[in-house]
Amino acid sequence: MKILIVEDETELAKSIAEYLSEENYLCEFAYTFYEAMYKIETFQYDCIILDIMLPDGNGLKILEELKKQNKQDGVIIVSAKNALDDKIKGLQLGADDYLTKPFHLSELMARIYSIIRRKQFNNSNIINQNELQIDLLAKTVSVNNEIIALTKKEFDLLIYFIGNKNKVISKSTLAEHLSGDFADMLDNHDFVYAHVKNLKKKLNDAGCEPYLKTVYGTGYKWKN
């Protein structure tokens, strides 16, 4: 899962990223209003942690831009201001949640998880597809009630595919999801092929139906 942290307090941003990274979230940073605007226009995120009090602009305008572009990224506003007007306006503009500084990182993570679960998996902790079952909290995958061992990247790919079922996802999109904006610096996306190949083999060896299809020349698709 990919998170954008829009926060001008660098130490706080790094603390958030360090905490979330331990739970296998891929975190990117935007320390200014204009950097945040560039990133939301260029990339897509599972959740954006948004400080609305930025030194070079108002974070609420970022929410306006997300709404204008009809983007579905989850948004949690974080701000030292506890002004009711800002909270109401932010929620009206499409924010999913609001946290007032200071806050506990465990609470932030719980709210991020809740937003992603609600947006992608119908508010459920368990994903079932015939013989395949995924426990999002325990981060376990089982086929015919037998748990299979996946790496963090493979688990992340599986959740991403299922969260975007019946959509063709390109290798470049998968590279960006797994590596963030570092994907632009890579010579090729062979690592994506390797992770997908390993994921397909493990699911197949466990007796899972071939839901993950290769769309030649385009990318991959997870089918119901």
Salt bridges, closest charged atoms under 4 A:
GLU7 OE1 - LYS101 NZ 2.93
GLU9 OE2 - LYS101 NZ 3.10
GLU23 OE1 - LYS139 NZ 3.67
GLU28 OE1 - LYS39 NZ 3.77
ASP51 OD2 - LYS101 NZ 2.94
ASP86 OD2 - LYS81 NZ 3.03
ASP96 OD1 - ARG118 NH2 3.80
ASP96 OD1 - LYS119 NZ 3.65
ASP97 OD1 - ARG111 NH1 2.88
GLU107 OE2 - ARG111 NH2 2.49
GLU154 OE1 - LYS202 NZ 2.78
ASP156 OD1 - HIS177 NE2 3.34
GLU176 OE2 - LYS2 NZ 2.71
ASP181 OD2 - LYS39 NZ 2.64
ASP205 OD2 - LYS201 NZ 2.74
